[in-house]
Structures are given as structure tokens and as C-alpha cells.
């Protein structure tokens, strides 16, 4: 039997993806301080500032949900089926778009020549790409079943 098609392999891959989502969520808590969001957001209207923090909270919650469903429902996701395939496909698309956004929409000049920022960006982009591949692979397996 091909190890890459085994349900156990997919489960382990999904748990790894879940732990990666969790690491991104938790490490993102430092980003507002590192990028000086509070100071930057003083220049915008209060409604815009509130919306920004709301969307940041939604993003954090989505990452925690991706982590929880991947860790605690890895077996169900690996088993395939319509819902599992749609969930895996959505998570894959989410992270693939995030990789594209990093290089097309984001102003990366804030990092400058700061080594910590460059290493952080490399780690994040590697994690984003890995998750696009993990969940994409899982979705394809679900389609092929």
C-alpha cells in the first residue's frame, strides 16, 4: 500500500498542519507590537480602527479553528467525504491565497534589513505554503476516493 495514500499518513499530516496553524495563531499575537499597530492606527477614524481590530480577531479565530479541526478531527478529514473534502479544500485555498498575498499585495518594506523580520517572513511563508500543500493534498485524496 502506498504510504502517501494511507489514512494514518493523512491524519499525521493534518495534525502537523493543525499544530502549524496553532503556532501561527499564537505567534501572530506579537505582530501588533512588532509592527506598531496601535501607533499606526491612531491616524485612522475610530470606526476604521475598530473594524481593523475586529478583522484581526476574526483572522486569529479562523487560525485557531483551523488548528482545532485539524488536530481533533484529523481522522474525519483524512477519511474524505464531501464535507471533509470541502473543508480541506477551503483551508488549502486560504493558505495558497495567503502565499500569493505575501508577494503581491503586502508592502514588505517594513522588514527592511532587519534579520528578525526576514527570518520571521521566511518561516511564515514556508508554513503558509506547507499548509496549502497539506490541505490541498488532503482535498485531492478526498476527491479521488
C-alpha positions as CSV (number, residue, x, y, z in Angstrom):
1,X,0.0,0.0,0.0
2,X,1.2,3.5,-0.9
3,X,2.1,5.2,2.4
4,X,1.1,8.6,1.0
5,X,-2.4,7.4,0.4
6,X,-2.9,5.8,3.8
7,X,-5.4,7.4,6.2
8,X,-2.9,7.3,9.0
9,X,-0.4,9.3,7.0
10,X,-3.1,11.9,6.2
11,X,-4.1,12.1,9.8
12,X,-0.5,12.7,10.9
13,X,-0.1,15.3,8.2
14,X,-3.3,17.0,9.3
15,X,-2.2,17.1,13.0
16,X,1.0,18.6,11.8
17,X,-1.0,21.2,9.8
18,X,-3.1,21.9,12.9
19,X,-0.1,22.4,15.1
20,X,1.3,24.7,12.4
21,X,-1.9,26.7,12.4
22,X,-1.8,26.9,16.2
23,X,1.8,28.2,16.0
24,X,0.9,30.8,13.5
25,X,-2.1,31.9,15.6
26,X,-0.1,32.2,18.8
27,X,3.0,33.8,17.2
28,X,0.7,36.4,15.5
29,X,-0.2,37.8,18.9
30,X,3.2,39.5,18.8
31,X,2.7,41.1,15.4
32,X,0.7,44.2,16.5
33,X,3.6,45.1,18.9
34,X,6.4,44.3,16.5
35,X,4.7,46.4,13.7
36,X,3.5,49.2,15.9
37,X,-0.2,48.7,15.0
38,X,-1.5,50.9,17.9
39,X,0.6,53.8,16.8
40,X,-0.2,53.3,13.1
41,X,-3.9,53.1,13.7
42,X,-4.1,56.4,15.6
43,X,-4.2,58.1,12.2
44,X,-7.5,56.5,11.1
45,X,-11.0,57.1,12.3
46,X,-12.3,55.2,15.3
47,X,-14.7,53.1,13.2
48,X,-11.9,52.1,10.8
49,X,-9.7,51.2,13.8
50,X,-12.4,49.1,15.4
51,X,-13.0,47.3,12.1
52,X,-9.3,46.6,11.7
53,X,-9.1,45.0,15.2
54,X,-12.3,43.1,14.6
55,X,-10.9,41.6,11.3
56,X,-7.6,40.8,13.1
57,X,-9.7,39.0,15.7
58,X,-11.6,37.1,13.1
59,X,-8.3,36.0,11.4
60,X,-6.9,34.9,14.7
61,X,-10.1,32.9,15.4
62,X,-10.0,31.3,11.9
63,X,-6.5,30.1,12.5
64,X,-7.5,28.7,15.9
65,X,-10.5,26.9,14.2
66,X,-8.2,25.5,11.5
67,X,-5.9,24.2,14.3
68,X,-8.7,22.7,16.3
69,X,-10.5,20.9,13.4
70,X,-7.1,19.6,12.1
71,X,-6.0,18.3,15.4
72,X,-9.3,17.0,16.9
73,X,-11.0,15.9,13.6
74,X,-7.9,14.7,11.7
75,X,-9.4,11.2,11.3
76,X,-12.6,12.6,9.8
77,X,-10.8,14.9,7.5
78,X,-8.5,12.1,6.3
79,X,-11.4,9.8,5.7
80,X,-12.7,12.0,3.0
81,X,-16.3,12.6,2.1
82,X,-17.9,15.7,0.8
83,X,-17.7,17.9,3.9
84,X,-14.1,16.8,4.7
85,X,-13.0,17.5,1.2
86,X,-14.7,20.9,1.1
87,X,-13.1,21.9,4.4
88,X,-9.6,20.7,3.4
89,X,-10.0,22.4,0.0
90,X,-11.1,25.7,1.7
91,X,-8.1,25.6,4.1
92,X,-5.8,24.9,1.2
93,X,-7.2,27.8,-0.9
94,X,-7.0,30.1,2.1
95,X,-3.3,29.4,2.6
96,X,-2.5,29.4,-1.1
97,X,-4.0,32.9,-1.4
98,X,-2.0,34.0,1.7
99,X,1.2,33.0,-0.1
100,X,0.2,35.0,-3.2
101,X,-0.8,37.9,-1.0
102,X,2.6,38.0,0.7
103,X,4.4,38.7,-2.6
104,X,1.8,40.7,-4.5
105,X,-0.4,42.8,-2.0
106,X,1.7,43.2,1.1
107,X,4.2,46.1,1.4
108,X,7.2,44.1,2.7
109,X,9.4,47.2,3.1
110,X,8.6,47.3,6.9
111,X,11.0,44.4,7.3
112,X,13.9,46.4,5.8
113,X,17.2,44.8,6.5
114,X,16.1,43.6,10.0
115,X,17.2,40.0,10.3
116,X,14.4,39.0,12.7
117,X,11.8,40.3,10.3
118,X,13.4,38.5,7.3
119,X,13.6,35.2,9.2
120,X,10.1,35.6,10.5
121,X,8.8,36.2,7.0
122,X,10.6,33.2,5.7
123,X,9.2,31.0,8.5
124,X,5.7,32.3,7.9
125,X,5.8,31.9,4.1
126,X,7.2,28.4,4.5
127,X,4.4,27.5,6.9
128,X,1.7,29.0,4.6
129,X,3.0,27.1,1.6
130,X,3.3,23.8,3.6
131,X,-0.3,24.2,4.7
132,X,-1.6,24.9,1.2
133,X,0.2,21.7,0.2
134,X,-1.0,19.6,3.1
135,X,-4.6,20.6,2.9
136,X,-4.6,20.6,-0.9
137,X,-3.2,17.0,-0.9
138,X,-5.9,16.0,1.6
139,X,-8.6,17.5,-0.6
140,X,-7.3,15.8,-3.7
141,X,-7.3,12.5,-1.8
142,X,-10.9,13.2,-0.8
143,X,-11.9,13.8,-4.4
144,X,-10.2,10.6,-5.6
145,X,-12.0,8.4,-3.1
